[in-house]
């Protein structure tokens, strides 16, 4: 593991792999390591693939099978649905631009057609790191800029293929498959 508090891109990848080689992973250590990397487009530009119609997930590394490291590219006005994390940890580091995160309480399953209760909203800027898991709640991430794209680095542990999305007005949920736009810098072929 690198001894300094600042990491190059390669040190970031190898240190994360090392952290996730243990049975128990300390979320605070992961946040500290991700915070120690200062964004440099030369490191991640090959993974930054945008789509004009929606945000993209670009897989950088499957880690050691214990996490996925993904570059997400958010065009102007693009955003996610309100979603859970399928019992995974979600770490997000801003690489470029700014994103708004809105967190929500879980819907009350005993009440139908009740709007989701918003906890708070915050903006994340370059090199900020944030964390969420299902015990904290649900969230939506969006690029509210109409003139600039945004890029974020996400680490999900354990990796997941499905999550639940939620209707803000009713709390209704549905399953959503996690799809990659590219993997290791190569665009995925649609199935």
VOGU-3710 file (C-alpha; in Angstrom, 3 decimals, decimal comma):
1> xxxxxxxxxx> 0,000/0,000/0,000  1,342/3,465/-0,831  2,631/5,299/2,231  1,853/8,848/1,165  -1,542/10,486/1,344  -1,428/11,328/-2,367  -1,845/8,611/-4,970  -1,191/8,379/-8,679  -3,893/6,672/-10,764  -1,971/3,381/-10,763
11> xxxxxxxxxx> -1,360/3,612/-7,007  -5,060/4,284/-6,504  -5,998/1,135/-8,453  -3,445/-1,085/-6,716  -4,216/0,291/-3,244  -7,950/-0,265/-3,716  -7,294/-3,831/-4,873  -5,163/-4,396/-1,785  -7,790/-2,899/0,558  -10,438/-5,189/-0,918
21> xxxxxxxxxx> -8,275/-8,290/-0,537  -9,273/-8,468/3,145  -12,542/-9,917/4,408  -13,522/-6,688/6,203  -13,133/-3,371/4,407  -13,023/-0,082/6,308  -15,144/2,475/4,412  -13,188/5,351/5,982  -9,936/3,936/4,559  -11,481/3,669/1,091
31> xxxxxxxxxx> -12,667/7,292/1,336  -9,186/8,383/2,455  -7,511/6,544/-0,437  -9,950/7,927/-3,010  -9,490/11,415/-1,538  -5,723/11,013/-1,908  -5,975/10,819/-5,694  -6,105/14,254/-7,366  -8,047/14,193/-10,606  -5,943/14,272/-13,759
41> xxxxxxxxxx> -7,756/13,762/-17,088  -4,651/12,107/-18,572  -5,307/9,168/-16,215  -8,962/8,498/-16,979  -9,664/10,125/-20,376  -9,689/6,726/-22,150  -12,665/5,700/-19,977  -14,625/8,948/-20,358  -17,179/8,019/-23,018  -20,320/10,136/-23,235
51> xxxxxxxxxx> -23,687/9,442/-24,841  -25,829/12,382/-26,018  -29,013/10,900/-24,514  -28,075/9,545/-21,070  -25,284/9,189/-18,580  -22,881/6,293/-19,155  -21,171/3,704/-16,962  -17,656/2,907/-18,149  -16,038/-0,023/-16,374  -12,404/0,634/-15,467
61> xxxxxxxxxx> -11,602/-2,386/-13,305  -13,396/-5,411/-11,880  -10,910/-5,280/-9,020  -10,361/-8,678/-7,489  -14,002/-9,667/-7,854  -14,862/-7,729/-4,696  -15,581/-4,348/-6,328  -16,221/-2,576/-9,618  -14,503/0,722/-10,401  -16,500/2,726/-12,923
71> xxxxxxxxxx> -16,153/6,130/-14,598  -19,601/7,696/-15,028  -20,024/10,420/-17,645  -22,897/12,850/-17,213  -23,849/15,035/-20,168  -25,564/18,367/-19,655  -28,782/17,797/-17,689  -28,302/14,015/-17,372  -29,205/12,264/-14,134  -29,910/8,918/-12,569
81> xxxxxxxxxx> -33,223/7,653/-11,291  -33,674/7,504/-7,531  -32,092/4,171/-6,668  -30,739/1,816/-4,032  -27,376/0,020/-4,119  -28,427/-3,628/-3,809  -26,740/-3,942/-0,379  -23,435/-2,650/-1,750  -21,198/0,182/-0,624  -21,069/3,105/-3,062
91> xxxxxxxxxx> -18,106/5,499/-3,077  -18,138/8,433/-5,512  -15,248/10,772/-6,361  -15,671/13,761/-8,637  -13,192/13,862/-11,517  -14,615/16,786/-13,517  -17,467/19,261/-13,188  -20,105/19,203/-10,474  -22,944/16,840/-9,571  -25,971/17,289/-7,366
101> xxxxxxxxxx> -26,803/14,392/-5,048  -30,257/14,200/-3,479  -30,756/11,638/-0,718  -34,146/10,163/0,216  -35,566/8,093/3,024  -36,739/4,606/2,096  -40,452/4,485/1,218  -42,837/3,207/3,849  -43,979/-0,130/2,396  -47,178/0,031/4,455
111> xxxxxxxxxx> -48,354/3,151/2,639  -49,076/3,191/-1,087  -48,710/6,125/-3,468  -46,903/8,357/-0,994  -44,145/10,647/-2,353  -40,594/9,855/-1,271  -39,327/11,934/1,621  -36,222/13,929/0,659  -33,455/14,056/3,288  -31,177/16,677/1,715
121> xxxxxxxxxx> -29,384/17,716/-1,451  -25,742/18,675/-1,872  -23,322/19,504/-4,679  -20,053/17,651/-5,184  -17,145/19,317/-6,998  -13,797/18,136/-8,380  -11,930/15,813/-5,961  -14,845/15,594/-3,490  -15,572/12,055/-2,267  -18,918/10,888/-0,902
131> xxxxxxxxxx> -20,323/7,586/0,316  -23,732/5,936/0,572  -25,130/2,492/1,300  -28,659/1,179/1,713  -28,704/1,781/5,481  -28,224/5,512/4,753  -31,049/5,628/2,204  -31,684/6,122/-1,501  -30,249/8,767/-3,779  -30,337/10,420/-7,184
141> xxxxxxxxxx> -27,282/11,950/-8,859  -27,610/14,561/-11,586  -25,631/17,052/-13,608  -27,630/20,240/-13,283  -25,326/22,166/-15,622  -26,671/22,991/-19,094  -23,236/23,901/-20,462  -20,727/21,411/-19,042  -20,426/17,653/-18,722  -19,399/16,013/-15,456
151> xxxxxxxxxx> -17,345/12,896/-14,736  -17,293/10,847/-11,544  -15,462/7,732/-10,378  -17,608/5,153/-8,557  -16,578/2,118/-6,571  -19,269/-0,474/-5,772  -18,546/-3,297/-3,355  -19,642/-5,932/-3,794  -20,350/-5,441/-7,503  -24,010/-5,732/-8,454
161> xxxxxxxxxx> -25,930/-6,281/-11,682  -29,409/-5,174/-10,565  -30,746/-2,413/-8,366  -34,151/-0,935/-7,557  -35,292/2,422/-8,933  -38,035/4,443/-7,264  -40,718/6,839/-8,464  -40,370/10,051/-6,451  -44,117/10,766/-6,613  -45,403/7,367/-5,503
171> xxxxxxxxxx> -42,524/5,385/-3,984  -43,209/2,559/-6,448  -40,120/0,583/-7,328  -38,913/-1,561/-10,185  -35,785/-3,559/-10,967  -33,143/-2,036/-13,182  -30,209/-3,830/-14,802  -26,750/-2,221/-14,535  -25,336/-1,889/-18,065  -21,845/-0,760/-19,079
181> xxxxxxxxxx> -21,328/1,608/-22,005  -17,667/0,576/-22,214  -15,218/-1,765/-20,518  -11,506/-0,975/-20,094  -11,763/1,799/-22,677  -13,579/-0,241/-25,346  -17,196/0,491/-26,188  -19,509/-2,425/-25,416  -21,548/-3,937/-28,215  -25,286/-3,774/-27,419
191> x> -26,926/-7,144/-26,934
//
